[in-house]
Amino acid sequence: RARYWGTRKVGLQAFLTALAVNLKRWVNITLTKIKDKVKLPTASTVTVSA
């Protein structure tokens, strides 16, 4: 609720909330692209020779 807050504070909160949402989205997309390029070995693909 924005009662008694003033439009400047509410506008700032909306801006910062949108910034946080977009930053999280950008990080998730970037990490997904990096994971797709790297293809780390999983336990099922790793073979141990003794």
Beta strands, then each sheet from edge to edge (+ up, - down):
end
